[in-house]
Amino acid sequence: MTRYVDLRSDTVTQPTQQMRDAMSTAVVGDDGYGEDPTVVALEARFAALMGKEAALFLPSGVMANQIAVRVLTRPGDVIVAGKSQHIVSFEMGASARNSSVQFALVDDSAGSLALSDVLEIIDAEADHQPHVAMVSVENTHMPSGGTPWELNDLRALAGAIGERPMHLDGARLFNASIATGVSLKDYADTATTVMACLSKGLCAPVGSLLAGSDELMHQARIERKRLGGAMRQAGFLAAAGLVALETMVDRLSEDHHRARQLAELFADAFPEADYDASTCRTNIVSFNHPQARQIVEELSKLGVDGGTVAPRRVRFVTHAGVSDDDVDYVSDVLEKFRPALR
Ligand SMILES: *Cc1c(COP(=O)(O)O)cnc(C)c1O
């Protein structure tokens, strides 16, 4: 019997039984009046984890990024970011649409941003170029293969940009922290605002959080309303989020372990890709291959579903729904059908 192994994304994860139980018994209220105790508890918990004054529960990670842009920029401003970051390449141009800002892009093919590249753009302000309102970084950096930032690099960047705000897109910040041993607080301390997703590796059905100062989160609350993201009895969702934070963080190391196994299998199966499996440090296997789309298509027919994130770049993501048996199955598929993929 063929299996089906879904490696498209960690967003396909299902809520755990404990989450379903917590949702069915959640105490809720109208969050528009600040009266949902479960939402309030989740926001407080996340703010504490990040070492920030306040946090805001949001329907999605995109909205968290977009609200950060709304509160940290003015129309016409420039955001410095890595050119393949989510906020640049995977939000349908939302920052331009919502905030009338533009990006100055720097190379992020290895996951981090070079200090000199960022400072060069900021320095150009002195040469009649537009105001650089903020720098945005992504940790883990998805397109490079779930690369976690080194704390020292992030600190150096934050230090070099001085008072200028930094937004940390930490959709997978928990993965980064588990992989590097750097605390969430230490990572978040480098940033003005930080967001994380509950609905990816942590398996909650819906929701992301944005954290920052009281003042910024007050503004963020207004922007959430403007974008139509204010919810009512959202405690049902927050209840699952609290369970996610309590029970699903430590197990991410299992996803990382399986991703590394897959990385080695893929590296062996496609030597021409020159993929270094040791660069796979979290839950994402991603590498360039001239036949990327064909590989994804053929593997999909064999029950191994992945995706492409750019022309000639494949991606396979591990998560709580991927078992050791699934890894074995992928191994068999790659072994048996390798010739068919050429
Ligand atoms: C998934 C993701 C987002 C957006 O989260 P959604 O909940 O899908 O809107 C933002 N940034 C990164 C790096 C992501 O991987």
The ligand as an SDF file (V2000), in Angstrom:
LIG
                    3D

 15 15  0  0  0  0  0  0  0  0999 V2000
    4.0590   31.2940    7.3750 C   0  0  0  0  0  0  0  0  0  0  0  0
    4.8990   32.4880    7.5080 C   0  0  0  0  0  0  0  0  0  0  0  0
    4.3380   33.7430    7.7050 C   0  0  0  0  0  0  0  0  0  0  0  0
    2.8420   33.9910    7.6360 C   0  0  0  0  0  0  0  0  0  0  0  0
    2.0500   33.2340    8.4580 O   0  0  0  0  0  0  0  0  0  0  0  0
    0.5430   32.9060    8.0520 P   0  0  0  0  0  0  0  0  0  0  0  0
   -0.0540   32.4990    9.3460 O   0  0  0  0  0  0  0  0  0  0  0  0
    0.6010   31.8410    7.0260 O   0  0  0  0  0  0  0  0  0  0  0  0
   -0.0830   34.1680    7.5420 O   0  0  0  0  0  0  0  0  0  0  0  0
    5.1910   34.8080    7.8780 C   0  0  0  0  0  0  0  0  0  0  0  0
    6.5230   34.6460    7.8770 N   0  0  0  0  0  0  0  0  0  0  0  0
    7.1010   33.4530    7.6900 C   0  0  0  0  0  0  0  0  0  0  0  0
    8.5870   33.3350    7.7150 C   0  0  0  0  0  0  0  0  0  0  0  0
    6.3100   32.3360    7.4880 C   0  0  0  0  0  0  0  0  0  0  0  0
    6.8820   31.1470    7.2750 O   0  0  0  0  0  0  0  0  0  0  0  0
  1  2  1  0
  2  3  1  0
  2 14  2  0
  3  4  1  0
  3 10  2  0
  4  5  1  0
  5  6  1  0
  6  7  2  0
  6  8  1  0
  6  9  1  0
 10 11  1  0
 11 12  2  0
 12 13  1  0
 12 14  1  0
 14 15  1  0
M  END
$$$$
